[in-house]
Amino acid sequence: MAKIGRNEKCPCRSGKKYKHCCANTAAAVRPKPMTPEQVAQVTLMSGVETIQELAEKREKASREIGVFFFYANAAGDAWLLEMTDCDCIQVAKGGERIAAEIDETPETIEVNWSHTFEVKNKKLVLTAYADRTVTVQEDAPAHEISAMLRRIRKKFSPEQLRQVHVENVPDSAA
């Protein structure tokens, strides 16, 4: 799409110059880029809180932050998925927030994952760690999740993906 000059006639056919017509509206609608300080303040917990708010309102939504994918559905359920090991945790159910066990510092993020996931036949399939129960999330954005998995695996080598995770060291060994 070609850029519109400020002194050209407005494409809305008002007869006014673009700078006196829709340019102000377009500038107000266009999101401003985030400053480096704002980018640094985006955290996993802020993403969880955002998706929980959308789940409370029963709004369908999906978001990405780094290797994390968040989604909420119209039933008020929300999930946090981690793309490198295919782990996930539910953060809202039926429009109610679920406290997620997340310990986040500037250097590390520790999450007590409850499930693993995979996309099969265009459906999100979850397996619980506790009892190996398998459930299918019919209304999950499986296509978006698959696309993000492909992007992550294309962008990072298997060695880099392994380095994302630090194995738990028992306290007695430390």
N, CA and C atoms as a LAMMPS dump frame, in Angstrom:
ITEM: TIMESTEP
0
ITEM: NUMBER OF ATOMS
522
ITEM: BOX BOUNDS ff ff ff
-5.0000000000000000e+02 5.0000000000000000e+02
-5.0000000000000000e+02 5.0000000000000000e+02
-5.0000000000000000e+02 5.0000000000000000e+02
ITEM: ATOMS id mol type element x y z
1 1 1 N 0.86 -1.181 0
2 1 2 C 0 0 0
3 1 3 C 0.898 1.232 0
4 2 1 N 0.588 2.206 -0.852
5 2 2 C 1.395 3.414 -0.974
6 2 3 C 1.131 4.351 0.199
7 3 1 N 2.178 5.088 0.568
8 3 2 C 2.04 6.054 1.651
9 3 3 C 1.352 7.306 1.113
10 4 1 N 0.483 7.876 1.91
11 4 2 C -0.268 9.065 1.5
12 4 3 C 0.498 10.293 1.96
13 5 1 N 0.735 11.232 1.042
14 5 2 C 1.404 12.484 1.394
15 5 3 C 0.474 13.365 2.217
16 6 1 N 1.049 14.132 3.145
17 6 2 C 0.239 14.99 4.012
18 6 3 C -0.565 16.02 3.226
19 7 1 N -0.037 16.487 2.105
20 7 2 C -0.699 17.539 1.339
21 7 3 C -1.56 17.008 0.197
22 8 1 N -1.637 15.684 0.086
23 8 2 C -2.496 15.101 -0.941
24 8 3 C -3.944 15.083 -0.461
25 9 1 N -4.867 14.936 -1.432
26 9 2 C -6.276 14.835 -1.057
27 9 3 C -6.49 13.567 -0.258
28 10 1 N -7.347 13.674 0.721
29 10 2 C -7.624 12.548 1.61
30 10 3 C -8.325 11.428 0.829
31 11 1 N -7.918 10.164 1.051
32 11 2 C -8.55 9.055 0.337
33 11 3 C -10.011 8.822 0.736
34 12 1 N -10.475 9.459 1.8
35 12 2 C -11.88 9.292 2.199
36 12 3 C -12.819 10.122 1.325
37 13 1 N -12.241 10.889 0.394
38 13 2 C -12.983 11.71 -0.578
39 13 3 C -13.738 12.873 0.056
40 14 1 N -13.196 13.363 1.158
41 14 2 C -13.829 14.52 1.806
42 14 3 C -13.51 15.805 1.055
43 15 1 N -12.471 15.779 0.221
44 15 2 C -12.047 16.974 -0.49
45 15 3 C -10.987 17.752 0.273
46 16 1 N -10.733 17.387 1.524
47 16 2 C -9.727 18.057 2.341
48 16 3 C -8.367 17.41 2.112
49 17 1 N -7.321 18.164 2.497
50 17 2 C -5.996 17.567 2.48
51 17 3 C -5.935 16.515 3.578
52 18 1 N -5.129 15.492 3.324
53 18 2 C -4.993 14.379 4.264
54 18 3 C -4.6 14.878 5.65
55 19 1 N -3.677 15.86 5.742
56 19 2 C -3.201 16.339 7.051
57 19 3 C -4.303 17.017 7.856
58 20 1 N -5.353 17.522 7.193
59 20 2 C -6.466 18.176 7.892
60 20 3 C -7.669 17.26 8.069
61 21 1 N -7.527 16.025 7.618
62 21 2 C -8.678 15.117 7.671
63 21 3 C -8.327 13.84 8.453
64 22 1 N -8.06 12.776 7.75
65 22 2 C -7.879 11.459 8.378
66 22 3 C -6.485 11.217 8.95
67 23 1 N -5.517 12.063 8.682
68 23 2 C -4.165 11.853 9.208
69 23 3 C -4.178 11.849 10.731
70 24 1 N -4.944 12.741 11.335
71 24 2 C -5.01 12.787 12.8
72 24 3 C -5.67 11.536 13.367
73 25 1 N -6.699 11.049 12.7
74 25 2 C -7.368 9.833 13.151
75 25 3 C -6.445 8.634 13.008
76 26 1 N -5.737 8.527 11.893
77 26 2 C -4.824 7.405 11.666
78 26 3 C -3.706 7.397 12.698
79 27 1 N -3.187 8.568 13.047
80 27 2 C -2.118 8.65 14.041
81 27 3 C -2.621 8.232 15.41
82 28 1 N -3.857 8.555 15.717
83 28 2 C -4.404 8.199 17.021
84 28 3 C -4.655 6.695 17.129
85 29 1 N -5.007 6.058 16.008
86 29 2 C -5.301 4.63 16.008
87 29 3 C -4.025 3.798 15.961
88 30 1 N -2.994 4.286 15.271
89 30 2 C -1.754 3.55 15.111
90 30 3 C -1.061 3.378 16.461
91 31 1 N -0.719 2.121 16.844
92 31 2 C -0.053 1.932 18.131
93 31 3 C 1.361 2.496 18.09
94 32 1 N 1.739 3.132 19.18
95 32 2 C 3.079 3.694 19.268
96 32 3 C 4.051 2.586 19.636
97 33 1 N 5.261 2.588 19.045
98 33 2 C 6.221 1.548 19.408
99 33 3 C 6.609 1.668 20.877
100 34 1 N 6.875 0.507 21.485
101 34 2 C 7.245 0.505 22.895
102 34 3 C 8.708 0.936 23.043
103 35 1 N 8.974 1.662 24.113
104 35 2 C 10.339 2.057 24.421
105 35 3 C 11.088 0.844 24.972
106 36 1 N 12.434 0.851 24.974
107 36 2 C 13.166 -0.28 25.554
108 36 3 C 12.788 -0.542 27.011
109 37 1 N 12.486 0.52 27.75
110 37 2 C 12.084 0.346 29.149
111 37 3 C 10.75 -0.385 29.237
112 38 1 N 9.808 -0.052 28.346
113 38 2 C 8.516 -0.716 28.341
114 38 3 C 8.655 -2.186 27.933
115 39 1 N 9.521 -2.451 26.956
116 39 2 C 9.749 -3.828 26.53
117 39 3 C 10.306 -4.647 27.685
118 40 1 N 11.231 -4.077 28.446
119 40 2 C 11.843 -4.775 29.573
120 40 3 C 10.817 -5.083 30.665
121 41 1 N 9.757 -4.284 30.755
122 41 2 C 8.753 -4.486 31.787
123 41 3 C 7.724 -5.557 31.432
124 42 1 N 7.728 -6.023 30.165
125 42 2 C 6.82 -7.089 29.772
126 42 3 C 7.352 -8.376 30.383
127 43 1 N 6.577 -8.972 31.243
128 43 2 C 7.005 -10.178 31.941
129 43 3 C 6.006 -11.294 31.698
130 44 1 N 6.401 -12.474 32.077
131 44 2 C 5.499 -13.609 31.955
132 44 3 C 4.253 -13.397 32.799
133 45 1 N 4.424 -12.917 34.044
134 45 2 C 3.268 -12.697 34.917
135 45 3 C 2.327 -11.642 34.356
136 46 1 N 2.867 -10.614 33.706
137 46 2 C 1.97 -9.617 33.111
138 46 3 C 1.172 -10.251 31.979
139 47 1 N 1.794 -11.166 31.239
140 47 2 C 1.071 -11.891 30.197
141 47 3 C -0.011 -12.776 30.773
142 48 1 N 0.297 -13.445 31.877
143 48 2 C -0.69 -14.297 32.547
144 48 3 C -1.867 -13.448 33.03
145 49 1 N -1.57 -12.318 33.66
146 49 2 C -2.637 -11.447 34.158
147 49 3 C -3.515 -10.932 33.025
148 50 1 N -2.9 -10.577 31.906
149 50 2 C -3.665 -10.082 30.759
150 50 3 C -4.607 -11.154 30.229
151 51 1 N -4.102 -12.393 30.064
152 51 2 C -4.95 -13.451 29.517
153 51 3 C -6.027 -13.854 30.525
154 52 1 N -5.727 -13.747 31.822
155 52 2 C -6.747 -14.027 32.836
156 52 3 C -7.875 -12.99 32.782
157 53 1 N -7.518 -11.728 32.589
158 53 2 C -8.538 -10.674 32.475
159 53 3 C -9.447 -10.942 31.277
160 54 1 N -8.852 -11.347 30.158
161 54 2 C -9.655 -11.642 28.972
162 54 3 C -10.545 -12.862 29.204
163 55 1 N -10.035 -13.86 29.932
164 55 2 C -10.835 -15.048 30.247
165 55 3 C -12.016 -14.67 31.143
166 56 1 N -11.791 -13.77 32.099
167 56 2 C -12.897 -13.312 32.968
168 56 3 C -13.997 -12.668 32.15
169 57 1 N -13.613 -11.954 31.097
170 57 2 C -14.591 -11.304 30.216
171 57 3 C -15.12 -12.264 29.147
172 58 1 N -14.578 -13.495 29.171
173 58 2 C -14.953 -14.526 28.203
174 58 3 C -14.698 -14.081 26.771
175 59 1 N -13.553 -13.423 26.578
176 59 2 C -13.124 -12.983 25.252
177 59 3 C -12.099 -13.962 24.705
178 60 1 N -12.285 -14.368 23.453
179 60 2 C -11.298 -15.224 22.81
180 60 3 C -10.08 -14.376 22.472
181 61 1 N -8.892 -14.877 22.825
182 61 2 C -7.676 -14.12 22.548
183 61 3 C -6.478 -15.055 22.573
184 62 1 N -5.42 -14.622 21.911
185 62 2 C -4.145 -15.331 21.995
186 62 3 C -3.028 -14.301 21.934
187 63 1 N -1.929 -14.597 22.63
188 63 2 C -0.792 -13.691 22.73
189 63 3 C 0.492 -14.513 22.75
190 64 1 N 1.588 -13.887 22.347
191 64 2 C 2.903 -14.513 22.411
192 64 3 C 3.865 -13.599 23.15
193 65 1 N 4.697 -14.177 23.996
194 65 2 C 5.821 -13.477 24.609
195 65 3 C 6.991 -14.453 24.567
196 66 1 N 7.973 -14.169 23.733
197 66 2 C 9.138 -15.041 23.611
198 66 3 C 8.735 -16.445 23.216
199 67 1 N 9.04 -17.437 24.056
200 67 2 C 8.694 -18.835 23.77
201 67 3 C 7.374 -19.239 24.442
202 68 1 N 6.634 -18.265 24.949
203 68 2 C 5.369 -18.535 25.635
204 68 3 C 4.182 -18.116 24.77
205 69 1 N 3.121 -18.915 24.828
206 69 2 C 1.891 -18.643 24.095
207 69 3 C 0.749 -18.683 25.1
208 70 1 N -0.117 -17.697 25.047
209 70 2 C -1.272 -17.596 25.942
210 70 3 C -2.528 -17.641 25.089
211 71 1 N -3.564 -18.299 25.575
212 71 2 C -4.849 -18.17 24.893
213 71 3 C -5.993 -18.266 25.895
214 72 1 N -7.083 -17.596 25.539
215 72 2 C -8.326 -17.633 26.309
216 72 3 C -9.448 -17.954 25.332
217 73 1 N -10.472 -18.654 25.83
218 73 2 C -11.596 -18.978 24.958
219 73 3 C -12.883 -18.342 25.479
220 74 1 N -13.94 -18.492 24.719
221 74 2 C -15.222 -17.87 25.066
222 74 3 C -15.858 -18.491 26.309
223 75 1 N -15.397 -19.67 26.705
224 75 2 C -15.922 -20.31 27.916
225 75 3 C -15.239 -19.776 29.174
226 76 1 N -14.243 -18.917 29.003
227 76 2 C -13.546 -18.344 30.154
228 76 3 C -12.361 -19.164 30.624
229 77 1 N -11.906 -20.101 29.802
230 77 2 C -10.719 -20.882 30.134
231 77 3 C -9.497 -20.21 29.504
232 78 1 N -8.364 -20.263 30.203
233 78 2 C -7.13 -19.686 29.668
234 78 3 C -5.96 -20.596 29.998
235 79 1 N -5.01 -20.658 29.085
236 79 2 C -3.845 -21.528 29.23
237 79 3 C -2.572 -20.767 28.879
238 80 1 N -1.484 -21.173 29.515
239 80 2 C -0.126 -20.696 29.217
240 80 3 C 0.632 -21.895 28.669
241 81 1 N 1.202 -21.764 27.472
242 81 2 C 1.959 -22.843 26.845
243 81 3 C 3.406 -22.407 26.656
244 82 1 N 4.325 -23.307 26.89
245 82 2 C 5.754 -23.057 26.683
246 82 3 C 6.166 -23.901 25.491
247 83 1 N 6.744 -23.272 24.468
248 83 2 C 6.938 -23.922 23.183
249 83 3 C 8.167 -24.816 23.069
250 84 1 N 9.185 -24.656 23.907
251 84 2 C 10.395 -25.445 23.718
252 84 3 C 10.257 -26.869 24.231
253 85 1 N 9.562 -27.082 25.339
254 85 2 C 9.348 -28.423 25.885
255 85 3 C 7.898 -28.873 25.803
256 86 1 N 7.028 -28.027 25.235
257 86 2 C 5.598 -28.338 25.095
258 86 3 C 4.94 -28.605 26.448
259 87 1 N 5.232 -27.742 27.407
260 87 2 C 4.588 -27.784 28.718
261 87 3 C 3.491 -26.729 28.753
262 88 1 N 2.511 -26.901 29.644
263 88 2 C 1.459 -25.899 29.777
264 88 3 C 0.824 -25.964 31.154
265 89 1 N 0.071 -24.901 31.45
266 89 2 C -0.637 -24.803 32.724
267 89 3 C -1.903 -23.971 32.498
268 90 1 N -2.995 -24.378 33.117
269 90 2 C -4.237 -23.628 33.015
270 90 3 C -4.19 -22.478 34.007
271 91 1 N -4.552 -21.262 33.542
272 91 2 C -4.502 -20.077 34.402
273 91 3 C -5.885 -19.474 34.644
274 92 1 N -6.921 -20.003 33.976
275 92 2 C -8.306 -19.578 34.244
276 92 3 C -9.238 -20.703 33.811
277 93 1 N -10.338 -20.842 34.556
278 93 2 C -11.344 -21.851 34.214
279 93 3 C -12.721 -21.266 34.482
280 94 1 N -13.574 -21.302 33.47
281 94 2 C -14.932 -20.799 33.622
282 94 3 C -14.992 -19.334 34.022
283 95 1 N -14.033 -18.548 33.569
284 95 2 C -13.999 -17.117 33.883
285 95 3 C -13.378 -16.785 35.227
286 96 1 N -12.906 -17.792 35.955
287 96 2 C -12.265 -17.581 37.257
288 96 3 C -10.756 -17.8 37.129
289 97 1 N -9.988 -16.905 37.723
290 97 2 C -8.529 -17.031 37.706
291 97 3 C -8.076 -18.234 38.522
292 98 1 N -7.023 -18.881 38.042
293 98 2 C -6.362 -19.953 38.767
294 98 3 C -4.952 -19.463 39.07
295 99 1 N -4.557 -19.55 40.329
296 99 2 C -3.218 -19.091 40.704
297 99 3 C -2.179 -19.999 40.056
298 100 1 N -1.295 -19.41 39.288
299 100 2 C -0.233 -20.159 38.623
300 100 3 C 1.029 -20.096 39.478
301 101 1 N 1.659 -21.247 39.673
302 101 2 C 2.897 -21.282 40.444
303 101 3 C 4.048 -20.883 39.532
304 102 1 N 4.326 -19.575 39.514
305 102 2 C 5.385 -19.022 38.664
306 102 3 C 6.31 -18.199 39.539
307 103 1 N 7.599 -18.518 39.478
308 103 2 C 8.628 -17.757 40.189
309 103 3 C 9.479 -17.091 39.12
310 104 1 N 9.359 -15.772 39.03
311 104 2 C 10.009 -15.029 37.949
312 104 3 C 10.978 -14.007 38.524
313 105 1 N 12.217 -14.08 38.077
314 105 2 C 13.232 -13.085 38.416
315 105 3 C 13.782 -12.552 37.1
316 106 1 N 14.601 -11.488 37.13
317 106 2 C 15.183 -11.003 35.876
318 106 3 C 16.056 -12.047 35.162
319 107 1 N 16.579 -13.027 35.912
320 107 2 C 17.465 -14.031 35.315
321 107 3 C 16.755 -15.329 34.947
322 108 1 N 15.747 -15.732 35.722
323 108 2 C 15.12 -17.031 35.502
324 108 3 C 13.607 -16.976 35.643
325 109 1 N 12.982 -17.978 35.061
326 109 2 C 11.54 -18.178 35.202
327 109 3 C 11.339 -19.643 35.549
328 110 1 N 10.664 -19.904 36.653
329 110 2 C 10.334 -21.271 37.047
330 110 3 C 8.819 -21.398 37.109
331 111 1 N 8.305 -22.407 36.43
332 111 2 C 6.868 -22.633 36.389
333 111 3 C 6.605 -24.081 36.786
334 112 1 N 5.606 -24.29 37.618
335 112 2 C 5.183 -25.639 37.99
336 112 3 C 4.15 -26.087 36.955
337 113 1 N 4.626 -26.66 35.854
338 113 2 C 3.76 -27.063 34.746
339 113 3 C 2.863 -28.219 35.174
340 114 1 N 1.63 -28.224 34.705
341 114 2 C 0.682 -29.276 35.057
342 114 3 C 0.43 -30.263 33.918
343 115 1 N 0.707 -29.854 32.694
344 115 2 C 0.395 -30.674 31.523
345 115 3 C 1.502 -30.557 30.472
346 116 1 N 1.492 -31.51 29.538
347 116 2 C 2.235 -31.37 28.289
348 116 3 C 1.186 -31.198 27.204
349 117 1 N 1.625 -30.702 26.045
350 117 2 C 0.667 -30.543 24.953
351 117 3 C 1.296 -30.958 23.629
352 118 1 N 0.411 -31.248 22.695
353 118 2 C 0.802 -31.48 21.312
354 118 3 C -0.401 -31.153 20.439
355 119 1 N -0.122 -30.852 19.183
356 119 2 C -1.2 -30.593 18.241
357 119 3 C -1.32 -31.824 17.359
358 120 1 N -2.511 -32.448 17.409
359 120 2 C -2.799 -33.644 16.605
360 120 3 C -4.097 -33.406 15.853
361 121 1 N -4.068 -33.671 14.569
362 121 2 C -5.271 -33.537 13.743
363 121 3 C -5.94 -32.18 13.94
364 122 1 N -5.129 -31.149 14
365 122 2 C -5.6 -29.766 14.133
366 122 3 C -6.342 -29.507 15.439
367 123 1 N -6.028 -30.282 16.465
368 123 2 C -6.604 -30.107 17.8
369 123 3 C -5.478 -30.072 18.819
370 124 1 N -5.668 -29.299 19.886
371 124 2 C -4.708 -29.25 20.973
372 124 3 C -5.02 -30.389 21.94
373 125 1 N -4.026 -31.25 22.162
374 125 2 C -4.191 -32.418 23.029
375 125 3 C -3.315 -32.209 24.265
376 126 1 N -3.922 -32.271 25.441
377 126 2 C -3.212 -32.07 26.705
378 126 3 C -3.105 -33.392 27.453
379 127 1 N -1.95 -33.6 28.093
380 127 2 C -1.742 -34.77 28.942
381 127 3 C -1.311 -34.281 30.311
382 128 1 N -2.075 -34.633 31.343
383 128 2 C -1.778 -34.187 32.708
384 128 3 C -0.574 -34.95 33.243
385 129 1 N 0.328 -34.238 33.905
386 129 2 C 1.466 -34.892 34.55
387 129 3 C 1.004 -35.782 35.707
388 130 1 N 0.024 -35.326 36.463
389 130 2 C -0.397 -36.019 37.683
390 130 3 C -0.902 -37.428 37.423
391 131 1 N -1.832 -37.572 36.475
392 131 2 C -2.445 -38.884 36.277
393 131 3 C -2.452 -39.347 34.826
394 132 1 N -1.73 -38.628 33.957
395 132 2 C -1.604 -38.966 32.528
396 132 3 C -2.941 -38.914 31.787
397 133 1 N -3.939 -38.221 32.347
398 133 2 C -5.227 -38.041 31.688
399 133 3 C -5.036 -37.196 30.434
400 134 1 N -5.652 -37.63 29.346
401 134 2 C -5.548 -36.933 28.073
402 134 3 C -6.875 -36.234 27.787
403 135 1 N -6.809 -34.942 27.453
404 135 2 C -7.998 -34.186 27.065
405 135 3 C -7.717 -33.442 25.774
406 136 1 N -8.761 -33.229 25.007
407 136 2 C -8.652 -32.498 23.747
408 136 3 C -9.337 -31.15 23.921
409 137 1 N -8.614 -30.091 23.621
410 137 2 C -9.162 -28.732 23.699
411 137 3 C -9.731 -28.363 22.329
412 138 1 N -11.01 -28.565 22.145
413 138 2 C -11.651 -28.354 20.846
414 138 3 C -11.576 -26.905 20.365
415 139 1 N -11.645 -25.953 21.312
416 139 2 C -11.711 -24.547 20.926
417 139 3 C -10.376 -23.815 21.059
418 140 1 N -9.285 -24.548 21.188
419 140 2 C -7.965 -23.923 21.274
420 140 3 C -7.516 -23.476 19.879
421 141 1 N -6.717 -22.413 19.796
422 141 2 C -6.221 -21.942 18.495
423 141 3 C -5.068 -22.834 18.001
424 142 1 N -5.384 -24.066 17.64
425 142 2 C -4.374 -25.065 17.277
426 142 3 C -3.517 -24.607 16.098
427 143 1 N -4.118 -23.939 15.14
428 143 2 C -3.354 -23.472 13.976
429 143 3 C -2.277 -22.467 14.399
430 144 1 N -2.65 -21.516 15.254
431 144 2 C -1.683 -20.524 15.742
432 144 3 C -0.582 -21.188 16.566
433 145 1 N -0.953 -22.171 17.373
434 145 2 C 0.017 -22.873 18.2
435 145 3 C 1.001 -23.63 17.316
436 146 1 N 0.497 -24.32 16.295
437 146 2 C 1.367 -25.037 15.359
438 146 3 C 2.319 -24.09 14.65
439 147 1 N 1.795 -22.937 14.241
440 147 2 C 2.64 -21.959 13.548
441 147 3 C 3.75 -21.448 14.466
442 148 1 N 3.425 -21.201 15.725
443 148 2 C 4.452 -20.729 16.653
444 148 3 C 5.49 -21.817 16.909
445 149 1 N 5.059 -23.058 17.054
446 149 2 C 6.006 -24.16 17.231
447 149 3 C 6.975 -24.236 16.059
448 150 1 N 6.452 -24.104 14.843
449 150 2 C 7.324 -24.135 13.657
450 150 3 C 8.312 -22.967 13.668
451 151 1 N 7.827 -21.766 14.022
452 151 2 C 8.717 -20.591 14.065
453 151 3 C 9.833 -20.78 15.085
454 152 1 N 9.479 -21.265 16.277
455 152 2 C 10.469 -21.467 17.338
456 152 3 C 11.508 -22.492 16.891
457 153 1 N 11.054 -23.601 16.332
458 153 2 C 11.977 -24.671 15.922
459 153 3 C 12.836 -24.273 14.733
460 154 1 N 12.332 -23.358 13.918
461 154 2 C 13.109 -22.867 12.776
462 154 3 C 14.137 -21.83 13.228
463 155 1 N 13.762 -21.026 14.205
464 155 2 C 14.615 -19.929 14.667
465 155 3 C 15.773 -20.412 15.532
466 156 1 N 15.553 -21.46 16.339
467 156 2 C 16.56 -21.932 17.281
468 156 3 C 16.965 -23.362 16.97
469 157 1 N 18.251 -23.643 17.146
470 157 2 C 18.744 -25.005 16.957
471 157 3 C 18.299 -25.861 18.145
472 158 1 N 18.297 -27.196 17.987
473 158 2 C 17.953 -28.064 19.119
474 158 3 C 18.856 -27.812 20.325
475 159 1 N 20.129 -27.53 20.081
476 159 2 C 21.056 -27.248 21.188
477 159 3 C 20.636 -25.978 21.933
478 160 1 N 20.265 -24.935 21.208
479 160 2 C 19.808 -23.695 21.854
480 160 3 C 18.542 -23.938 22.655
481 161 1 N 17.638 -24.738 22.118
482 161 2 C 16.394 -25.034 22.835
483 161 3 C 16.668 -25.82 24.11
484 162 1 N 17.65 -26.722 24.082
485 162 2 C 18.009 -27.466 25.295
486 162 3 C 18.597 -26.534 26.35
487 163 1 N 19.294 -25.484 25.924
488 163 2 C 19.921 -24.557 26.866
489 163 3 C 18.916 -23.65 27.561
490 164 1 N 17.702 -23.573 27.037
491 164 2 C 16.664 -22.751 27.653
492 164 3 C 16.317 -23.305 29.029
493 165 1 N 16.427 -24.609 29.186
494 165 2 C 16.015 -25.263 30.427
495 165 3 C 17.217 -25.65 31.278
496 166 1 N 17.092 -25.432 32.559
497 166 2 C 18.102 -25.834 33.537
498 166 3 C 17.485 -26.956 34.353
499 167 1 N 18.166 -28.059 34.41
500 167 2 C 17.66 -29.194 35.182
501 167 3 C 17.605 -28.848 36.66
502 168 1 N 16.601 -29.334 37.352
503 168 2 C 16.493 -29.119 38.793
504 168 3 C 17.605 -29.879 39.506
505 169 1 N 18.276 -29.205 40.415
506 169 2 C 19.328 -29.827 41.216
507 169 3 C 18.773 -29.999 42.618
508 170 1 N 18.759 -31.23 43.145
509 170 2 C 18.256 -31.428 44.507
510 170 3 C 19.048 -30.591 45.503
511 171 1 N 18.377 -30.108 46.551
512 171 2 C 19.031 -29.257 47.553
513 171 3 C 20.229 -29.934 48.191
514 172 1 N 20.186 -31.239 48.378
515 172 2 C 21.291 -31.934 49.034
516 172 3 C 22.546 -31.945 48.167
517 173 1 N 22.394 -31.804 46.845
518 173 2 C 23.546 -31.811 45.947
519 173 3 C 24.158 -30.434 45.827
520 174 1 N 23.463 -29.41 46.241
521 174 2 C 23.955 -28.051 46.067
522 174 3 C 24.97 -27.674 47.131
